Amino acid sequence: MHGAMLAFIARSMVKPSGWLKPVALRKLTGRYLAHQEGLPHLPVPPLHQTLDRYLLALQPIISEEEWTHTKGLVDEFRKPGGVGERLQKGLERRARKTENWLSDWWLKTAYLEYRLPVVVHSSPGVVLPKQDFVDQQGQLRFAAKLIEGILDFKAMIDNETLPVEYLGGKPLCMNQYYQIFSSCRIPGPKHDSVVNYAKGKKPPLHITVVHNFQFFELDVYSSDGSPLTTDQIFIQLEKIWNTSLQTNKEPIGILTTNHRNSWAKAYNHLIKDKTNKESVRSIEKSIFTVCLDSPIPRVSDDIYKSRMAAQMLHGGGSRWNSGNRWFDKTLQFIVAEDGSCGLVYEHAPSEGPPIVALLDHIVEYTKKPELVRSPMIPLPMPKKLRFNITPEIKNDIEKAKQNLNIMVQDLDIKVMVFHHFGKNFPKLEKISPDAFIQMALQLAYYRMYGQVCATYESASLRMFRLGRTDTIRSASVDSLKFVQAMDNPNKQDQEKVELLRRATQAHRAYTDMAIKGNAIDRHLLGMKLQAIEDLVSMPELFMDTAYAVAMHFNLSTSQVPAKTDCVMCFGPVVPDGYGVCYNPMDDHINFAMSAYNSCAETNAARLAHYLEKALLDMRLLLQSTPKSKL
């Protein structure tokens, strides 16, 4: 189960810095805290190990002269008594003083200081299997059941009965689960912050429901503290639906799609008004958001899933459902009239796997028959959240719409269900399914571009307290040898198989190293941030073009396995790159790949085509070559 999305980090329980608004911690009954305190601290890897591995990682992606130049910089950096040792000591000191030397830094650099819109650039979406309802009754009934399932999962977090997860026999940090409910991102002029109301004196008891761009506060617990039943929630959703039939409302939620600095300015305009401020606070405090979407134009089955992925990521633009969101909200569940459903989440508090674990739970829950018909006690009308729209705010909304629609036009996204085989085939061949898929991606990219590129795959650091992710660098010396040999007519199949196996073993080894805290990317970032913190001049190593090339991930990838037949999706992290997410099932693999239309060199459907061919060619190679007697 390695990692999820591009990285972002968890709030550390030590001093809440100004980035995370402090909230009084309720006394946890201790089970969760005791578990957390038993987890090891994230280590700082040895300096020489990281520098050697950095040089190795550069080999396949830069020229020989560049590599020689960089080797000189590395040698300078690692000199005894030199700058590298000084920064390393600083990191080791930081590791002794904090719960996790990386987590605060990572949260800031990967998420909160990142100024591009969260839509497409940061927040991942998930497409769930299409449901079999086709009308508003079915939509609301399913949404009600979904809400009940989410509250059922939340009860496990609140009671601390959530089973601890394990990876390779080691218990994992469960902190991210405690960050995803009743939390929200808040825009700021230079950096954002995350608020979490779950731990306050009065934990929120309501969710936000959005329909036709109109926001409602819906209480989901009865006076005795028990959650409302599906029947009761359904009745409340009907009331919301029937009081929000007008479709001419200003899409206030579209403001959350803008560049973070623009949104921070607009946010301050917005909350100057007392009514607006109360409405915004209600959304921020709510446990999660449910978006009841309007239907979008019918499309053929083969592009339906791709269209759905776009709906989950950005809502389709200002004409469709993009205004039916509050993108700063950590969790937004999306249910449309035609049976399509999924979610989008704000990445700062959590990686993909905890979100998927929640989804797996909900999907199982929605399949269960309803046991009790609840007594019909009259429930209060859900509260409509009012917004006073000044000309200034109207102008902010117009600008946000324009920017969003450009972004929507620019995103090229393709969902491919690879149905020829799933993870069972590589397992039969005694190859890690993840390594097999990553090598197929390397082969596809090499065939398309005649070269390999810096490739990011997220690896989970949850074996450590407050761990988030590090990078598995899938483009390696071994992967390059394999992809070069694959289409070389002068190579025997036997040798190609040997190179494929070696490449997948190297990938597996890098993965194991990464999840044990021994990868290079976060360590290099740590030394760079340490230099900034120490107010010393930036070491040459980080000003080098090779470092820029190594950090320019044309392939940004993530395996997010789920029991549910779903797929997660996210945008590319560079203008000329791809975002690739996949969920390997036993007998098929769900892929979502994204690119930007504004880049002439990239095309998501073309990558999908080459990836399918690479997977099939690799299977054929293994099947047509007699196994060597090892």
Salt bridges, closest charged atoms under 4 A:
ASP52 OD1 - ARG78 NH2 2.58
ASP75 OD2 - LYS71 NZ 3.03
GLU76 OE1 - LYS79 NZ 2.78
GLU99 OE2 - ARG465 NH1 3.81
ASP152 OD2 - HIS361 NE2 2.74
ASP158 OD2 - LYS154 NZ 2.81
GLU165 OE1 - ARG462 NH2 2.61
ASP192 OD1 - ARG115 NH2 2.65
ASP192 OD2 - ARG185 NE 2.75
ASP192 OD2 - ARG260 NE 2.71
ASP231 OD1 - ARG141 NH1 3.41
ASP231 OD1 - ARG373 NH1 3.69
GLU250 OE2 - LYS394 NZ 2.94
GLU278 OE2 - LYS274 NZ 3.30
GLU284 OE1 - ARG281 NH1 2.89
ASP293 OD2 - ARG325 NH2 2.75
ASP328 OD1 - ARG260 NH1 2.96
GLU346 OE2 - ARG185 NH1 2.79
GLU351 OE2 - HIS347 ND1 3.97
GLU351 OE1 - ARG468 NE 2.50
GLU364 OE2 - LYS367 NZ 3.44
GLU370 OE1 - ARG141 NH1 3.84
GLU370 OE1 - ARG373 NH1 3.86
GLU392 OE2 - HIS269 NE2 3.07
ASP396 OD2 - HIS269 ND1 2.91
GLU398 OE2 - LYS394 NZ 3.41
GLU398 OE2 - LYS401 NZ 3.40
GLU429 OE1 - ARG501 NH2 2.93
GLU429 OE1 - LYS627 NZ 3.21
ASP434 OD2 - HIS2 NE2 3.15
GLU457 OE1 - HIS507 NE2 2.92
ASP470 OD1 - ARG522 NH1 3.81
ASP487 OD1 - ARG447 NH2 2.84
ASP493 OD1 - LYS496 NZ 3.96
GLU495 OE2 - LYS491 NZ 3.52
GLU498 OE2 - ARG502 NH2 3.91
ASP512 OD1 - ARG508 NH2 2.63
ASP521 OD1 - ARG473 NE 2.83
GLU533 OE1 - ARG94 NH1 3.95
ASP544 OD1 - HIS69 NE2 3.98
ASP565 OD1 - HIS588 NE2 2.85
ASP576 OD1 - HIS552 NE2 2.70
GLU612 OE2 - HIS420 NE2 3.12
ASP617 OD2 - ARG447 NH1 2.88
ASP617 OD2 - LYS613 NZ 2.89
